[in-house]
């Protein structure tokens, strides 16, 4: 399952503290600035790709924060941006070690 969230820059400190906990370290979410991912929004974007039960647990934990899940067209655009970034990184590694 893939999830995308956004949160305001003012919440970055508390979000980074939470993401430093063991659960999140094992989950390995990706955090980027929204504008760098093509969103016309201030703040940060959080991408989670995990098994359904872990994604559900992440969703519960995030519900208690300033993070908001992005759904619909905007969520799909952000998911595509994260997927494209991951594919580009994999292609780069393949070129280096291929």
Secondary structure, DSSP 8 states (H G I E B T S, - for coil): -EEEEEE-GGGHHHHHHHHTSHHHHHHT-EEEETGGGT-S-SSEEEEEE--HHHHHHHHHHHHTSS-EE--HHHHHHHHHHHHHHHHHHHHHHHHHH-
